[in-house]
C-alpha cells in the first residue's frame, strides 16, 4: 500500500476502526465455535468465504475495479488457499475439540512463524537480540499450552492434542500464505480485489473437503439453531468484510506498527468472550502461556516499535481474521 501512514484522519474514525479490529477480530474465535457446534466445520468455511468473497468481488465490480487479470488472480488464489483454506480451515476444524479461547492463545504465536519462514529477512531478524529472545520465549509459551493437553491425551482425550497440532500447522500455513502474498502480489493491484479472490478461492476449496469428509450426508439445515446461522452471518459481515476494511483503512492513516497491536488484544478478547458467554475455563497454566506468548510477540517486534513513526507501511496481505 502506497498511501502514507500519517495521512490526516478523524480521531473518532480512527478510534472506531481500532475498536473494530480489536474487538471484532478477537470475537471471531467465539463465533467460529458457535457455528461449528451445529454446522460441520468445512461447511462453515465454505459458507463464510464464498459469501464474503462474492460480496467483496461484487463491490469491486460495482466500483469498476479490474477483476479478471490472471496476474492478479494467481497469487491471490494461492495465498487464499494457504491463508484461509489451510490456515483458517485448521482453526475451524480445531474448534470442534478445543475452546475458542485456547485456539486464540495458540495463534497469538503467529509472529514466530513469520520470522522463521521469511528467509529474505533472516540476516536482519537474527541480528536482533530481542528477536532471538522472542523466538525462544514464544516456543516456551507454545510448550506450556501443550503440557496440559498432552497429559489429557495420555488419559484418553487425544483429539484435543491432535487439534492443537493441526492448529500449529494452520498457523504456519497462515504465515507462509501471508509471505507469499507479500512478495508475489502484483504491484498496484487493489487490496479489495486481492481479498475477494482470496476468500472466494478458499471458499470453493472447502467444498471438496466437505464432500470428502461426508459432511453433507449428515447435515440437516432445519435442525441447525438460529444461533449457529447468526454466527455464520457475523463471520461473513463483521469478520471478513467490516474487520478487513477497517484494518486496511488504518494502514493508510496510522503507522503499521501501531495497527499491528491487534495481535496483543485479539486473544484477550477471545478469552473474555469464551469465559463469559461459552462457559470456557482457562487454567493458570494456559493463562501463563498467553502471557508468555504476548511477551514473545512484543520482543519480536521491539526493533520495529523503536523505528521512526510515519514511515510508509509495507504491502500487507492475508489480513482476514480467524479471522
Secondary structure, DSSP 8 states (H G I E B T S, - for coil): --S-TT----HHHHHHHHHIIIIIHHHHHHHHHHHHTTS-HHHHHHHHHHHHHHHHHHHHHHTT-----HHHHHHHHHHHIIIIIIIIHHHHHHTTTS-HHHHHHHHTTHHHHHHHH-GGGHHHHTT-HHHHHHHHHHHHHHHHHHHHHHHHHHTT-HHHHHHHHHHHHHHHHHHHHHHHHHHHS-TT--HHHHHHHHHHHHHHHHHHHHHHTTTGGG--GGGS-HHHHHHHHHIIIIIIIIHHHHHHHHHHHS-HHHHTTHHHHHHHHHHHHHHHHS-----HHHHHHHHHHHHHHHHHTHHHHTS-TT-------------
